[in-house]
Amino acid sequence: MGDLAGAGRVLVDADGIAPAEVRWRPVARTVIAEVARGGPAGAGVARLTTLVGRTR
C-alpha cells in the first residue's frame, strides 16, 4: 500500500513467472495502470503497460 515502486517490481517479477495471470486478470491490469500513473515507471512497468493496452 503506497509503495508504487515495490508494486511495479512485483508485477514485473510476476510477469516473468506467470505472464498470462498478470496480463489478463482485470485486477492486475488495474494495478499496472495505477502504478504507471503514479509516477515515473521503470522500463518493466512501461513494457507491461504497453502489453496490456493501458496508457500512461
Secondary structure in CASP SS format (residue, H / E / C, confidence):
PFRMAT SS
TARGET T0000
AUTHOR 0000-0000-0000
METHOD secondary structure of the structure
MODEL  1
M C 1.00
G C 1.00
D C 1.00
L H 1.00
A H 1.00
G H 1.00
A H 1.00
G H 1.00
R H 1.00
V H 1.00
L H 1.00
V H 1.00
D H 1.00
A H 1.00
D H 1.00
G H 1.00
I H 1.00
A C 1.00
P H 1.00
A H 1.00
E H 1.00
V H 1.00
R H 1.00
W H 1.00
R C 1.00
P H 1.00
V H 1.00
A H 1.00
R H 1.00
T H 1.00
V H 1.00
I H 1.00
A H 1.00
E H 1.00
V H 1.00
A H 1.00
R H 1.00
G C 1.00
G C 1.00
P C 1.00
A C 1.00
G C 1.00
A H 1.00
G H 1.00
V H 1.00
A H 1.00
R H 1.00
L H 1.00
T H 1.00
T H 1.00
L H 1.00
V C 1.00
G C 1.00
R C 1.00
T C 1.00
R C 1.00
END
